[in-house]
Structures are given as structure tokens and as C-alpha cells.
Amino acid sequence: MKFEGIYTPVITPHRDDGSIDRDAFAAQIEYLIDAGVHGLINGGSTGEYYAQSMDERMEMASLAKDVIGNRVPLMIGTVALRLPDSIAMAEHAAKIGADCILVGSPPYSVPTERENALNALAIDRAADLPIMLYNYPGRMGINMGEEFLDRVGRSRNVCAIKESSGDINRVHLLARDYPHIQMSCGMDDQALEFFAWGARSWVCAGSNFLPQEHIALY
């Protein structure tokens, strides 16, 4: 799968009582599609997956697919503390007909490179869908290092990586040593550098409210 353009991690609107506003969620999806974004992500950090139950996460993924149909690619986030929960999200993504999944490191547990790779490959086997990796050490506590990338990069499903470390040297590393893994901008203030080094997609939370401006920058 080729990742090209602006991928928006859709926010999850809530009412004053804390419940999820599903109508506002559907309206946000329509707004983004009308604006011309190239793909949508459900259950990313911006979607606040970590504040939702597994039932809510699956329900919102299904709702996203129902609203989107086949108009733009849908990516489902699978990050969770527990591997069984990540596998459940991956299986659900495949069941509802999502186009790809987002696979990050499990938060808080700080696995070794090998453990993290085995975690990612187990999620891969559960869905058998194209994967965008998500490297976000500020939230997860670890980098997806070279041992990790060497292991998971052998899977035909590992297509891309959203790089959110903020370390420009990571951009150089990915472009130089892992050209078979598409690089996606995950740090908004480094978008120019990412595209100069070969990135073709940008996962940007700000496109929730400025989609056309992000598309124009792209």
C-alpha cells in the first residue's frame, strides 16, 4: 500500500457529560472528506483511544467505516497496554474492512527491541493488513530502533512508519537505511525536512481543523 498525502487522525468529540458524541464524530468525518484529505485514522492518540473502553474503540472503528464507506482509506489504531487488546483491535479492523492498521509500541511497559518486534508481528498476524508503524517515544518510552526495524521490516505488511520522535537524525536513518519502509511525517514542525528526505505522507492532528491548509502545504 502506498501512503500519499494528508492522513488525519480523527478527533473523538465528547458531550459535556463525557459521553462520546457520535453524530459530531460522523460530521467531522464528512467535513474532512469534503475538504479533500487523503485518508483517515480512527483510534490514534488524537482520537484519545486510551480513554476509551475496548467496546467503545471497536464501536467507533465500525462507525468510522460505516460513515466513510470506500471514499478514502481508513486506518485503525491498535495501540494498547495489553497485546490481547491490540490483537482484538487488529482483528476487528480486518473484520470491518479497514484498509490498514496503525501499530505502535505498548505504552509504559518499555519492552526490549526484540519484545517490541514480537509484539508488532503478533498484531500483524492477527490482521494481515498493511501496517503503518508509529514511533512515538515521548508517549511510549522507547524508540523503534534498528533491531526492531530489521525484524519487523521483513514482513510484507509493514509498509510505512509515522515518525514522531522529533529527532531529525531518525529521518536521516529511515531514509538512508530503510527505504523500503515509507516514511510519514509525524512531527508537524519538521514537515519540510520530512518531505525533503522523501516522505510522501503526513499524519497531522491539526488537519482536523485546518485540513485545506495542510493539503495546500503538502
Residue, then its C-alpha position, 0 to 999 in steps of 0.5 A: m500500500k502506498f501512503e500519499g498525502i494528508y492522513t488525519p487522525v480523527i478527533t473523538p468529540h465528547r458531550d459535556d457529560g463525557s459521553i462520546d458524541r457520535d453524530a459530531f464524530a460522523a460530521q467531522i468525518e464528512y467535513l474532512i472528506d469534503a475538504g479533500v484529505h487523503g485518508l483517515i485514522n480512527g483510534g490514534s492518540t488524537g482520537e484519545y483511544y486510551a480513554q476509551s473502553m475496548d467496546e467503545r474503540m471497536e464501536m467507533a472503528s465500525l462507525a468510522k467505516d460505516v460513515i466513510g464507506n470506500r471514499v478514502p482509506l481508513m486506518i485503525g489504531t491498535v495501540a494498547l497496554r495489553l497485546p490481547d487488546s491490540i490483537a482484538m483491535a487488529e482483528h476487528a479492523a480486518k473484520i470491518g474492512a479497514d484498509c490498514i492498521l496503525v501499530g505502535s509500541p505498548p505504552y509504559s511497559v518499555p519492552t526490549e527491541r526484540e519484545n517490541a518486534l514480537n509484539a508488532l508481528a503478533i498484531d500483524r498476524a492477527a490482521d494481515l493488513p498493511i501496517m503503518l508503524y508509529n514511533y512515538p517515544g515521548r508517549m511510549g518510552i522507547n524508540m523503534g530502533e534498528e533491531f526492531l526495524d530489521r525484524v519487523g521490516r521483513s514482513r510484507n505488511v509493514c509498509a510505512i512508519k509515522e515518525s514522531s520522535g522529533d529527532i531529525n537524525r531518525v529521518h536521516l536513518l529511515a531514509r538512508d537505511y530503510p527505504h523500503i519502509q515509507m516514511s510519514c511525517g509525524m512531527d508537524d514542525q519538521a514537515l519540510e525536512f520530512f518531505a525533503w528526505g522523501a516522505r510522501s505522507w503526513v499524519c497531522a492532528g491539526s488537519n482536523f481543523l485546518p485540513q485545506e491548509h495542510i493539503a495546500l502545504y503538502 
